[in-house]
């Protein structure tokens, strides 16, 4: 099974965030009819969600649920 490189994962995360920003900004514009308000909401939403996601990921580092013990056998042995 192929696995994604870190750069591919980063590119996917970035493309998703741009897509989500466009949706949030578009909905905000439809509701407010103000470009400045819509962009402000979109940027604030993205900043908050990036920070929240980072904190969420860091919190999960300490949770053992669903983890398998590391294999003690070196690869290729």
N, C-alpha and C positions, 0 to 999 in steps of 0.2 A: 504494500500500500504506500502510495506517495504521501509525503507530508509537506505542508506549506512552509516556505522559508519565512524568516522574520520580516523581510522586506515585503513579501507578498501579503502577509497578515497586516502589516502596517498600511499598505496601499488599500487593502479592502476596508480597514477601519476608517481610513481617511475618506475614501469614496462614499462610505455609508454616512459619515458625519456631514459631508457636503450635501448629499441627497436629503438627509433629515433637516438640515438647515434650510434648504429650499422649501421643503414642505411647511415647516414652522413659519417661515417668513411669508410664504404665500397665504397661509390661513390667517396669519396676523394681519396681512394687508387687506384681505377680504372683510375682516371684522372691523378694522380701524380705518380703512381707506387712507392711511398715511404711510408713505414709504419710510419715513424716519422712525415711526413707532414700530413698524413691521421689522425693519432691520435691527433695531434695538432689542426687540423681543427675541428675534432669531439668534443674535450673537450672545445675548445673556443666557438663553436656553442652552446653547451649545457649550458655553463655558461651564455652566453649572453641571451639565450632564457629563462632560469630560472629567471634571473633578470628582463627581459622585461615583462614576465608574471606576476611577483610579482607587478611591477609598474602598469601594466594594471589592475590587480585586485583591487589595492588600489585606482586607479582613478575612477573605477566604484562604489566605496562606496558612492561617492558624487553624483551619477547620479540616479535620482528617476525613470527613465523610466522602466516600467514593474513591479514596486513594488506595492504591495497592502498594505493599512494601517494595522498596527498591530491591532489585535482584543483586545479590552479593557476588554473583559470578561475572567476572570481567567479560566484555564483549569479545568475541573471536576466540575465546578459550575452549 
